[in-house]
Amino acid sequence: MMNITETVKQLLIINILFFIGSQLVPASYEILALHYFENEKFKIWQPLTHMFMHGGIMHIAFNMFALYSFGSALEHRWGAKKFIFFYISCGLGSALLHSGFNYYQFHEGLSTLTANGVDKTQIMTVLNQGKFDTSWQEILDGSTFNNMIQAFIGTAVGASGAIYGLLVAFAFLYPNAELALMFIPVPIKAKYFVPGILVIDLILGLKGNSIFGDGGTGIAHFAHLGGALCGYLMMWYWKKNQFNDKRWN
C-alpha cells in the first residue's frame, strides 16, 4: 500500500480538527456548513468550509479513507500543487451543482405559490425564520413542497464532492485498477466501478429515495455529481492539452 503523501496527510489533519471542533461547538455548523445562497444564513466562505465539515463519525471515516486511498496515488503522480488545486476545485464544483439543483427545486415551488397569489416577500420572510406556512401544502403537492423547503433550509457538509472528483481522476489515470466495495465481493475495474457509482447517485438524486427504502436519503447526490463532473472536465482538459506530463511544483 502506498505511503501517505504530505498534502493528503495535511488534509486529513484539517478535516479531523474541523470534526472535533464541530463536536465541541455544534453551533459551528450554522456558520461553516453550506446553506442555500438565497438564505440569509449563507456566507461567502461556506462553499469552501463545508467540505471540511462532516455529519458524523461514519461520514468522516468513509471520506477520509477514500482521501487516503485515492489522494495519495494522485498526489504522488501529480505533485502537491496540482493535487490541491484539483481537490479544492472539485469541492467548489460540488457546491455549485448542489446549489444549482436546490435553486431549481426551490423556485419550482416558489413559482407555483406566487402564481396562486402567495406573496413572495412573505414566503422569504417565513423561510428565513426557519419556518413554513402549512397553507402552502394546500397548493403544492407533497414532493414539491418537501423539495422546496429542504432546498432552502437544508445544509450540506462533507468532502464527498472533492472525493468524487478524485475517483474520476483515478479512473482516468488507472482505468484497469481493481476496486471493491464492502458489499460487492468481486473487484471491479475503475473504468466500470466509477461510472457505475455515478449512475447510482444520479438515479437516487432524481428519485430522492434511498436504495434501502422510501424517503429521503439525507445525501446530497448532486454534490457528488458536481464534484465528479468538475473532475471529469479538468481531466479531459488536461489530457487534451497534455497537462498530465507536467508537475506544478
KOLFI-753674 format. One record per residue (C-alpha): residue number from 1; y, z, x; chain; residue in three letters. Coordinates in Angstrom, 3 decimals, decimal comma, always signed. Layout:
KOLFI-753674
+-----+----------+----------+----------+--------+---------+
! num !        Y !        Z !        X ! cadena ! residuo !
+-----+----------+----------+----------+--------+---------+
! NUM !        Y !        Z !        X !      A !     ALA !
...
+-----+----------+----------+----------+--------+---------+
This chain:
KOLFI-753674
+-----+----------+----------+----------+--------+---------+
! num !        Y !        Z !        X ! cadena ! residuo !
+-----+----------+----------+----------+--------+---------+
!   1 !   +0,000 !   +0,000 !   +0,000 !      A !     MET !
!   2 !   +3,439 !   -0,946 !   +1,342 !      A !     MET !
!   3 !   +5,650 !   +1,844 !   +2,646 !      A !     ASN !
!   4 !   +8,676 !   +2,661 !   +0,515 !      A !     ILE !
!   5 !  +11,828 !   +0,841 !   +1,656 !      A !     THR !
!   6 !  +15,160 !   +2,567 !   +2,205 !      A !     GLU !
!   7 !  +17,153 !   +1,221 !   -0,774 !      A !     THR !
!   8 !  +14,267 !   +1,829 !   -3,166 !      A !     VAL !
!   9 !  +13,993 !   +5,387 !   -1,836 !      A !     LYS !
!  10 !  +17,706 !   +5,944 !   -2,432 !      A !     GLN !
!  11 !  +17,450 !   +4,544 !   -5,976 !      A !     LEU !
!  12 !  +14,525 !   +6,866 !   -6,692 !      A !     LEU !
!  13 !  +16,527 !   +9,858 !   -5,483 !      A !     ILE !
!  14 !  +19,594 !   +8,885 !   -7,540 !      A !     ILE !
!  15 !  +17,524 !   +8,429 !  -10,698 !      A !     ASN !
!  16 !  +15,757 !  +11,754 !  -10,219 !      A !     ILE !
!  17 !  +19,059 !  +13,551 !   -9,606 !      A !     LEU !
!  18 !  +20,546 !  +11,984 !  -12,754 !      A !     PHE !
!  19 !  +17,468 !  +13,017 !  -14,732 !      A !     PHE !
!  20 !  +17,593 !  +16,622 !  -13,518 !      A !     ILE !
!  21 !  +21,332 !  +16,749 !  -14,193 !      A !     GLY !
!  22 !  +20,890 !  +15,372 !  -17,701 !      A !     SER !
!  23 !  +18,287 !  +18,053 !  -18,456 !      A !     GLN !
!  24 !  +20,635 !  +20,777 !  -17,241 !      A !     LEU !
!  25 !  +23,662 !  +19,277 !  -19,004 !      A !     VAL !
!  26 !  +22,417 !  +17,481 !  -22,166 !      A !     PRO !
!  27 !  +25,996 !  +16,537 !  -23,086 !      A !     ALA !
!  28 !  +25,928 !  +14,068 !  -20,177 !      A !     SER !
!  29 !  +24,012 !  +11,632 !  -22,395 !      A !     TYR !
!  30 !  +27,128 !  +11,254 !  -24,567 !      A !     GLU !
!  31 !  +29,151 !  +10,228 !  -21,534 !      A !     ILE !
!  32 !  +26,678 !   +8,225 !  -19,450 !      A !     LEU !
!  33 !  +24,324 !   +6,545 !  -21,963 !      A !     ALA !
!  34 !  +25,225 !   +3,061 !  -23,199 !      A !     LEU !
!  35 !  +26,996 !   +3,125 !  -26,574 !      A !     HIS !
!  36 !  +27,780 !   +0,098 !  -28,723 !      A !     TYR !
!  37 !  +31,040 !   -1,392 !  -27,444 !      A !     PHE !
!  38 !  +32,869 !   -1,128 !  -30,802 !      A !     GLU !
!  39 !  +32,001 !   +2,562 !  -30,989 !      A !     ASN !
!  40 !  +34,772 !   +4,903 !  -29,848 !      A !     GLU !
!  41 !  +32,235 !   +6,657 !  -27,600 !      A !     LYS !
!  42 !  +31,788 !   +3,533 !  -25,479 !      A !     PHE !
!  43 !  +33,199 !   +3,812 !  -21,958 !      A !     LYS !
!  44 !  +33,607 !   +1,073 !  -19,383 !      A !     ILE !
!  45 !  +31,209 !   +2,719 !  -16,886 !      A !     TRP !
!  46 !  +28,272 !   +3,015 !  -19,311 !      A !     GLN !
!  47 !  +26,736 !   -0,448 !  -18,606 !      A !     PRO !
!  48 !  +26,204 !   +0,840 !  -15,064 !      A !     LEU !
!  49 !  +25,433 !   +4,537 !  -15,585 !      A !     THR !
!  50 !  +22,945 !   +4,028 !  -18,418 !      A !     HIS !
!  51 !  +20,418 !   +2,514 !  -16,004 !      A !     MET !
!  52 !  +20,183 !   +5,840 !  -14,140 !      A !     PHE !
!  53 !  +19,590 !   +7,902 !  -17,294 !      A !     MET !
!  54 !  +16,168 !   +8,448 !  -18,895 !      A !     HIS !
!  55 !  +14,971 !   +9,923 !  -22,159 !      A !     GLY !
!  56 !  +12,020 !  +11,948 !  -20,936 !      A !     GLY !
!  57 !   +9,589 !  +12,639 !  -18,116 !      A !     ILE !
!  58 !   +7,208 !   +9,785 !  -19,004 !      A !     MET !
!  59 !  +10,134 !   +7,372 !  -19,339 !      A !     HIS !
!  60 !  +11,412 !   +8,028 !  -15,831 !      A !     ILE !
!  61 !   +7,880 !   +8,301 !  -14,377 !      A !     ALA !
!  62 !   +6,878 !   +4,804 !  -15,519 !      A !     PHE !
!  63 !  +10,183 !   +3,261 !  -14,429 !      A !     ASN !
!  64 !  +10,188 !   +4,902 !  -11,012 !      A !     MET !
!  65 !   +6,559 !   +3,952 !  -10,388 !      A !     PHE !
!  66 !   +7,433 !   +0,332 !  -11,198 !      A !     ALA !
!  67 !  +10,542 !   +0,509 !   -8,997 !      A !     LEU !
!  68 !   +8,415 !   +1,763 !   -6,103 !      A !     TYR !
!  69 !   +5,598 !   -0,729 !   -6,731 !      A !     SER !
!  70 !   +7,677 !   -3,906 !   -7,040 !      A !     PHE !
!  71 !  +11,001 !   -2,956 !   -5,496 !      A !     GLY !
!  72 !   +9,663 !   -2,205 !   -2,028 !      A !     SER !
!  73 !   +7,938 !   -5,587 !   -1,791 !      A !     ALA !
!  74 !  +11,129 !   -7,374 !   -2,834 !      A !     LEU !
!  75 !  +13,426 !   -5,381 !   -0,550 !      A !     GLU !
!  76 !  +11,058 !   -5,959 !   +2,360 !      A !     HIS !
!  77 !  +11,302 !   -9,700 !   +1,744 !      A !     ARG !
!  78 !  +14,999 !   -9,941 !   +0,899 !      A !     TRP !
!  79 !  +16,713 !   -7,136 !   +2,744 !      A !     GLY !
!  80 !  +18,736 !   -4,277 !   +1,275 !      A !     ALA !
!  81 !  +21,952 !   -6,057 !   +0,245 !      A !     LYS !
!  82 !  +20,303 !   -8,875 !   -1,650 !      A !     LYS !
!  83 !  +17,873 !   -6,466 !   -3,300 !      A !     PHE !
!  84 !  +20,518 !   -4,029 !   -4,588 !      A !     ILE !
!  85 !  +22,678 !   -6,930 !   -5,811 !      A !     PHE !
!  86 !  +19,714 !   -8,294 !   -7,762 !      A !     PHE !
!  87 !  +18,734 !   -4,887 !   -9,152 !      A !     TYR !
!  88 !  +22,216 !   -3,949 !  -10,393 !      A !     ILE !
!  89 !  +22,833 !   -7,457 !  -11,775 !      A !     SER !
!  90 !  +19,640 !   -7,297 !  -13,843 !      A !     CYS !
!  91 !  +20,640 !   -3,867 !  -15,151 !      A !     GLY !
!  92 !  +24,020 !   -5,225 !  -16,239 !      A !     LEU !
!  93 !  +22,390 !   -8,314 !  -17,760 !      A !     GLY !
!  94 !  +20,128 !   -5,973 !  -19,694 !      A !     SER !
!  95 !  +23,142 !   -4,125 !  -21,131 !      A !     ALA !
!  96 !  +24,819 !   -7,425 !  -22,034 !      A !     LEU !
!  97 !  +21,951 !   -8,869 !  -24,084 !      A !     LEU !
!  98 !  +21,236 !   -5,488 !  -25,692 !      A !     HIS !
!  99 !  +24,887 !   -5,199 !  -26,746 !      A !     SER !
! 100 !  +24,933 !   -8,787 !  -27,977 !      A !     GLY !
! 101 !  +21,908 !   -8,191 !  -30,198 !      A !     PHE !
! 102 !  +23,483 !   -4,980 !  -31,503 !      A !     ASN !
! 103 !  +26,650 !   -6,949 !  -32,300 !      A !     TYR !
! 104 !  +24,625 !   -9,404 !  -34,389 !      A !     TYR !
! 105 !  +22,782 !   -6,646 !  -36,264 !      A !     GLN !
! 106 !  +25,895 !   -4,583 !  -36,889 !      A !     PHE !
! 107 !  +28,039 !   -7,456 !  -38,111 !      A !     HIS !
! 108 !  +25,288 !   -8,779 !  -40,361 !      A !     GLU !
! 109 !  +25,525 !   -5,543 !  -42,345 !      A !     GLY !
! 110 !  +29,305 !   -5,242 !  -41,972 !      A !     LEU !
! 111 !  +29,901 !   -8,735 !  -43,346 !      A !     SER !
! 112 !  +27,788 !   -8,028 !  -46,416 !      A !     THR !
! 113 !  +29,595 !   -4,752 !  -47,096 !      A !     LEU !
! 114 !  +33,084 !   -6,248 !  -46,758 !      A !     THR !
! 115 !  +32,053 !   -9,226 !  -48,911 !      A !     ALA !
! 116 !  +31,192 !   -6,682 !  -51,616 !      A !     ASN !
! 117 !  +34,597 !   -5,025 !  -51,461 !      A !     GLY !
! 118 !  +33,993 !   -2,200 !  -48,996 !      A !     VAL !
! 119 !  +36,989 !   -1,648 !  -46,735 !      A !     ASP !
! 120 !  +36,255 !   -2,423 !  -43,063 !      A !     LYS !
! 121 !  +38,603 !   +0,266 !  -41,747 !      A !     THR !
! 122 !  +36,854 !   +2,863 !  -43,887 !      A !     GLN !
! 123 !  +33,452 !   +1,715 !  -42,600 !      A !     ILE !
! 124 !  +34,537 !   +2,000 !  -38,978 !      A !     MET !
! 125 !  +36,138 !   +5,404 !  -39,537 !      A !     THR !
! 126 !  +32,986 !   +6,826 !  -41,107 !      A !     VAL !
! 127 !  +30,690 !   +5,369 !  -38,443 !      A !     LEU !
! 128 !  +32,846 !   +6,665 !  -35,596 !      A !     ASN !
! 129 !  +32,293 !  +10,141 !  -37,027 !      A !     GLN !
! 130 !  +28,551 !   +9,602 !  -36,586 !      A !     GLY !
! 131 !  +28,064 !   +9,361 !  -40,361 !      A !     LYS !
! 132 !  +27,417 !   +6,727 !  -43,030 !      A !     PHE !
! 133 !  +28,121 !   +6,315 !  -46,731 !      A !     ASP !
! 134 !  +24,993 !   +6,417 !  -48,896 !      A !     THR !
! 135 !  +26,613 !   +3,943 !  -51,295 !      A !     SER !
! 136 !  +26,126 !   +1,249 !  -48,623 !      A !     TRP !
! 137 !  +22,392 !   +1,466 !  -49,307 !      A !     GLN !
! 138 !  +23,040 !   +0,135 !  -52,804 !      A !     GLU !
! 139 !  +24,474 !   -3,055 !  -51,276 !      A !     ILE !
! 140 !  +22,292 !   -3,594 !  -48,189 !      A !     LEU !
! 141 !  +18,524 !   -3,927 !  -48,074 !      A !     ASP !
! 142 !  +16,720 !   -1,234 !  -46,132 !      A !     GLY !
! 143 !  +16,185 !   -3,238 !  -42,949 !      A !     SER !
! 144 !  +19,768 !   -4,499 !  -42,713 !      A !     THR !
! 145 !  +21,141 !   -1,008 !  -43,370 !      A !     PHE !
! 146 !  +18,947 !   +0,639 !  -40,748 !      A !     ASN !
! 147 !  +19,690 !   -2,051 !  -38,175 !      A !     ASN !
! 148 !  +23,425 !   -1,792 !  -38,767 !      A !     MET !
! 149 !  +23,529 !   +1,990 !  -38,436 !      A !     ILE !
! 150 !  +21,246 !   +2,096 !  -35,410 !      A !     GLN !
! 151 !  +23,161 !   -0,668 !  -33,649 !      A !     ALA !
! 152 !  +26,440 !   +1,239 !  -33,992 !      A !     PHE !
! 153 !  +25,437 !   +4,845 !  -33,363 !      A !     ILE !
! 154 !  +22,360 !   +4,346 !  -31,168 !      A !     GLY !
! 155 !  +22,405 !   +4,625 !  -27,377 !      A !     THR !
! 156 !  +20,411 !   +3,009 !  -24,594 !      A !     ALA !
! 157 !  +19,211 !   +4,664 !  -21,386 !      A !     VAL !
! 158 !  +16,834 !   +3,717 !  -18,618 !      A !     GLY !
! 159 !  +16,211 !   +1,466 !  -15,644 !      A !     ALA !
! 160 !  +13,815 !   -0,707 !  -17,627 !      A !     SER !
! 161 !  +16,141 !   -3,721 !  -17,775 !      A !     GLY !
! 162 !  +16,536 !   -3,756 !  -13,995 !      A !     ALA !
! 163 !  +12,786 !   -3,177 !  -13,610 !      A !     ILE !
! 164 !  +12,009 !   -6,193 !  -15,787 !      A !     TYR !
! 165 !  +14,218 !   -8,258 !  -13,507 !      A !     GLY !
! 166 !  +12,106 !   -7,057 !  -10,572 !      A !     LEU !
! 167 !   +8,936 !   -8,029 !  -12,425 !      A !     LEU !
! 168 !  +10,227 !  -11,563 !  -12,939 !      A !     VAL !
! 169 !  +11,246 !  -11,840 !   -9,274 !      A !     ALA !
! 170 !   +7,833 !  -10,561 !   -8,180 !      A !     PHE !
! 171 !   +6,099 !  -13,171 !  -10,357 !      A !     ALA !
! 172 !   +8,318 !  -15,874 !   -8,831 !      A !     PHE !
! 173 !   +7,527 !  -14,868 !   -5,261 !      A !     LEU !
! 174 !   +3,937 !  -13,675 !   -5,633 !      A !     TYR !
! 175 !   +2,555 !  -15,581 !   -8,665 !      A !     PRO !
! 176 !   -1,096 !  -15,056 !   -7,751 !      A !     ASN !
! 177 !   -0,836 !  -11,319 !   -7,076 !      A !     ALA !
! 178 !   -3,117 !   -9,459 !   -9,487 !      A !     GLU !
! 179 !   -1,577 !   -6,794 !  -11,726 !      A !     LEU !
! 180 !   -3,100 !   -4,475 !  -14,311 !      A !     ALA !
! 181 !   -2,110 !   -2,003 !  -16,998 !      A !     LEU !
! 182 !   -3,978 !   +1,235 !  -17,647 !      A !     MET !
! 183 !   -5,392 !   -0,078 !  -20,943 !      A !     PHE !
! 184 !   -6,298 !   -3,512 !  -19,510 !      A !     ILE !
! 185 !   -9,191 !   -3,021 !  -17,049 !      A !     PRO !
! 186 !   -9,167 !   -6,637 !  -15,801 !      A !     VAL !
! 187 !   -6,426 !   -7,564 !  -13,289 !      A !     PRO !
! 188 !   -4,196 !  -10,456 !  -14,357 !      A !     ILE !
! 189 !   -2,226 !  -12,734 !  -12,047 !      A !     LYS !
! 190 !   +1,512 !  -12,039 !  -12,059 !      A !     ALA !
! 191 !   +2,342 !  -15,545 !  -13,287 !      A !     LYS !
! 192 !   +0,442 !  -14,755 !  -16,505 !      A !     TYR !
! 193 !   +0,979 !  -10,989 !  -16,696 !      A !     PHE !
! 194 !   +4,799 !  -11,016 !  -16,667 !      A !     VAL !
! 195 !   +5,296 !  -13,782 !  -19,290 !      A !     PRO !
! 196 !   +2,745 !  -12,006 !  -21,479 !      A !     GLY !
! 197 !   +4,688 !   -8,731 !  -21,324 !      A !     ILE !
! 198 !   +7,903 !  -10,594 !  -22,167 !      A !     LEU !
! 199 !   +6,346 !  -12,297 !  -25,185 !      A !     VAL !
! 200 !   +5,168 !   -8,913 !  -26,496 !      A !     ILE !
! 201 !   +8,686 !   -7,496 !  -26,039 !      A !     ASP !
! 202 !  +10,224 !  -10,454 !  -27,867 !      A !     LEU !
! 203 !   +7,832 !  -10,116 !  -30,819 !      A !     ILE !
! 204 !   +8,334 !   -6,350 !  -31,092 !      A !     LEU !
! 205 !  +12,094 !   -6,727 !  -30,695 !      A !     GLY !
! 206 !  +12,295 !   -9,249 !  -33,535 !      A !     LEU !
! 207 !   +9,961 !   -7,256 !  -35,792 !      A !     LYS !
! 208 !  +11,448 !   -3,868 !  -34,924 !      A !     GLY !
! 209 !   +7,963 !   -2,372 !  -35,168 !      A !     ASN !
! 210 !   +5,701 !   -0,503 !  -32,829 !      A !     SER !
! 211 !   +2,449 !   -2,069 !  -31,680 !      A !     ILE !
! 212 !   +0,781 !   +1,174 !  -32,814 !      A !     PHE !
! 213 !   +2,133 !   +1,224 !  -36,375 !      A !     GLY !
! 214 !   +5,090 !   +0,838 !  -38,706 !      A !     ASP !
! 215 !   +8,588 !   +1,986 !  -37,946 !      A !     GLY !
! 216 !  +10,961 !   +1,514 !  -35,055 !      A !     GLY !
! 217 !   +9,685 !   +1,671 !  -31,511 !      A !     THR !
! 218 !  +12,648 !   +3,553 !  -30,097 !      A !     GLY !
! 219 !  +12,531 !   +0,956 !  -27,305 !      A !     ILE !
! 220 !  +15,415 !   -1,403 !  -26,531 !      A !     ALA !
! 221 !  +13,278 !   -4,535 !  -26,313 !      A !     HIS !
! 222 !  +16,268 !   -6,842 !  -25,914 !      A !     PHE !
! 223 !  +17,477 !   -4,749 !  -22,994 !      A !     ALA !
! 224 !  +14,145 !   -5,524 !  -21,304 !      A !     HIS !
! 225 !  +14,524 !   -9,202 !  -22,122 !      A !     LEU !
! 226 !  +18,123 !   -9,213 !  -20,897 !      A !     GLY !
! 227 !  +17,075 !   -7,864 !  -17,509 !      A !     GLY !
! 228 !  +14,228 !  -10,365 !  -17,329 !      A !     ALA !
! 229 !  +16,486 !  -13,277 !  -18,303 !      A !     LEU !
! 230 !  +19,076 !  -12,304 !  -15,709 !      A !     CYS !
! 231 !  +16,334 !  -12,017 !  -13,098 !      A !     GLY !
! 232 !  +14,913 !  -15,415 !  -14,038 !      A !     TYR !
! 233 !  +18,288 !  -17,164 !  -13,863 !      A !     LEU !
! 234 !  +19,067 !  -15,634 !  -10,475 !      A !     MET !
! 235 !  +15,645 !  -16,551 !   -9,061 !      A !     MET !
! 236 !  +15,953 !  -20,086 !  -10,412 !      A !     TRP !
! 237 !  +19,407 !  -20,467 !   -8,885 !      A !     TYR !
! 238 !  +18,373 !  -19,024 !   -5,527 !      A !     TRP !
! 239 !  +15,270 !  -21,206 !   -5,383 !      A !     LYS !
! 240 !  +17,281 !  -24,290 !   -6,288 !      A !     LYS !
! 241 !  +19,770 !  -23,510 !   -3,514 !      A !     ASN !
! 242 !  +17,137 !  -22,350 !   -1,001 !      A !     GLN !
! 243 !  +18,664 !  -18,834 !   -1,125 !      A !     PHE !
! 244 !  +15,250 !  -17,227 !   -0,712 !      A !     ASN !
! 245 !  +15,257 !  -18,053 !   +3,005 !      A !     ASP !
! 246 !  +18,464 !  -16,079 !   +3,642 !      A !     LYS !
! 247 !  +18,929 !  -12,345 !   +4,167 !      A !     ARG !
! 248 !  +22,159 !  -10,603 !   +3,277 !      A !     TRP !
! 249 !  +22,006 !   -8,013 !   +5,994 !      A !     ASN !
+-----+----------+----------+----------+--------+---------+
